[in-house]
Amino acid sequence: MRGTLIVNHALGGEKYREQTLLYTDAAKKRGISLQVATNAEVCPANSDFVLFLDKDVLLAKSLEQDGLRVFNSAYSIALCDDKALTYLALRKSGIALPETLIVPMTFFKTDWNDNPFVLRAAEILGFPMVVKEACGSFGWQVWLVHDKEELVAQLNACSPKRVVLQKYIASSHGRDIRINVVGGRAVACMYRYSDTDFRANISAGGNMKPYAPTDSQTALAIKACEVLGLDFGGVDLLFDEHDEPILCEVNSNAHIKNILDCTGVNVADAILEHICAEVAKA
């Protein structure tokens, strides 16, 4: 079996090389020839599948149109890469979500002072409030604002990018869990926590330890991946006041090195096993 692993040409560094090696080693153990290519290079047409560890949705769609089986699909990557689309895809699913407002689109950089949406958001969500750029990674484009002035300043700083606002879940301040789901089952989980930040992301300075998810946490993570059409995904869950799960976000190409270091589980093994089974069925 031959496959191509697509990564982003602009993203280098040791952690990306380590992740690539995890996948190529997992493929080698299964007798799969897995060629690595970037989104700036040509994907071999004789590939039996494409493992797409990038967010270049248009390239993923183009490869699908050329008849290649892409994991995850372009559709699912697009839904996960945009938090507004993720919310819209899940809001009627019965999955617990933080109360969310999508900031109105603007064509140009906008001054949000005296904008009626700001007052409406303050009334509905209250303060503190979470502000997120719709397209962001590693928790870097996420802020906690404490009043109307901070909200206006952050919207002005983000403008004209797409932004979502969410109710702050105080019971989950500085803590969440990441569950990696592959082929409809949870394969690894870690608890992330921070003593200095409301975000628990490891890339934002958080810590991690192994965690055994509850049945309700596992069921929510699996359902979210199912609704979003994911073959595999990293699902981040918050804790409500009774420690029941609330979906934070879903990652279509979650990095797997941290959860390997934390739990000893190499998610790449499960992903390659799943891909082999899916390709064989086809």
Stockholm file with secondary structure:
# STOCKHOLM 1.0

chainA/1-282         MRGTLIVNHALGGEKYREQTLLYTDAAKKRGISLQVATNAEVCPANSDFVLFLDKDVLLAKSLEQDGLRVFNSAYSIALCDDKALTYLALRKSGIALPETLIVPMTFFKTDWNDNPFVLRAAEILGFPMVVKEACGSFGWQVWLVHDKEELVAQLNACSPKRVVLQKYIASSHGRDIRINVVGGRAVACMYRYSDTDFRANISAGGNMKPYAPTDSQTALAIKACEVLGLDFGGVDLLFDEHDEPILCEVNSNAHIKNILDCTGVNVADAILEHICAEVAKA
#=GR chainA/1-282 SS CEEEEEECTTCCSHHHHHHHHHHHHHHHHTTCEEEEEETTSCCCTTCSEEEECSCCHHHHHHHHHTTCCEESCHHHHHHHHCHHHHHHHHTTTTCCCCCEEECCCCSSCCCCTTCHHHHHHHHHHCSSEEEEESSCCTTTTEEEECSHHHHHHHHHHHTTSCEEEEECCGGGTTEEEEEEEETTEEEEEEEEECSSCSCCCGGGTCEEEECCCCHHHHHHHHHHHHHTTCSEEEEEEEECTTSCEEEEEEETTCCCHHHHHHHSCCHHHHHHHHHHHHHHHC
#=GC SS_cons         CEEEEEECTTCCSHHHHHHHHHHHHHHHHTTCEEEEEETTSCCCTTCSEEEECSCCHHHHHHHHHTTCCEESCHHHHHHHHCHHHHHHHHTTTTCCCCCEEECCCCSSCCCCTTCHHHHHHHHHHCSSEEEEESSCCTTTTEEEECSHHHHHHHHHHHTTSCEEEEECCGGGTTEEEEEEEETTEEEEEEEEECSSCSCCCGGGTCEEEECCCCHHHHHHHHHHHHHTTCSEEEEEEEECTTSCEEEEEEETTCCCHHHHHHHSCCHHHHHHHHHHHHHHHC
//
